[in-house]
Amino acid sequence: MSSLRVENLSICIGGKKILSDISYEFPAGKRTAIIGPNGSGKSTLLQSLAGNGYPASGRVMLDEHDVQGFGKKSTGTSFGDTATRGTGATGYYRS
């Protein structure tokens, strides 16, 4: 099973720090919810997990490899934005 780990991730957009020093290891084979108010950086974090964008510091590791070194075709994965109707909840899926 693949392991996904975030190490000391910080993201700045337009000179504004969006995420600051995030570290987390996602449990293999488990679902993880990322929740928070509008504008709290959920989508930014998920885009970083997919290897989109460039962190100001830190890294995202997939099986001991930095995702910044992967192209979308080489990972064989895709991420998409989904919405749950009527709840205002949004999320991402991996296929």
N, C-alpha and C positions, 0 to 999 in steps of 0.2 A: 504494500500500500504506500502511496506517495505521502511525503510529509511536507507541510507548508509552514514556514516560520518567518516572522517579521522581527528584525533586529534593529532597535534604536532608530526607527524610521521617522524622519521629519520631512515635511513637504511645505514648500513656500510657493505661492502663486501670486504673481504681481507684487512681490515684495512683502506679502502678508503671510505669516506662518499659519498654515491650515491644520497641520498635525505636528505634534511635538514629542519626539522620543518615545514612539510606540514600539513595544515589544510584546510578542505573543506567539505561542506555538499552537497551531490548530490541530486538534486531536484527529488522527487518521481514522477514517470511517465514521466520523460523527458529524452532525450538522451544527453549525455555529451561527447564531443570530447576531447581527450587528445593528444595534438600535441607537437612536438618539434623535434630538430635535432637528428641524430643518437647519441646514447650514453648519452642522457640527462636524462634517468631514467624512461621512459614511461613504459617499460615492467616490470621493478622492481616495480613500483607503482601498476600496474595491478596485478602482482603476490601477492603483499601485500593485495590488496583488496579482493583477493580470499582466503586469509588466508594461503598462502604458504610463507615460510620464517619467520624470526623472526626480528622484528624491534629493533634497538638499543634503541629507545625510542618512546613513543607515542602509539597510538592504532587505530584500524579500528573497528568501531561499526556498527553492523547490527541490527536494531530494539533494541537498547540499550544493545546488547550483544557483547562482544569482539569476533571477528572472530577467534582469536587464540584458543578459546575454542571449536570450532566446528570441526568436521571431515567432509570430503567431502560428505559422505552419510547422515549425520544429517542435512546438509543445504539443500539438495535436489537440489543443483545447480552445474553446471559445467561451466568451462571457457575454451575457446579455442582460439588459435591464428589464425587470418585470414589475408590474404593479398589481396589487391585490384590490380589486374593485370594491368600493364602498368602505374600505378601512383606512385609506390614506397611506397604507404601508407600501413601501417599495423594497425591492431586493434584487439580487443578481443570481443567476444560475450558471452552472458550469456543465458543459456537455462534451 
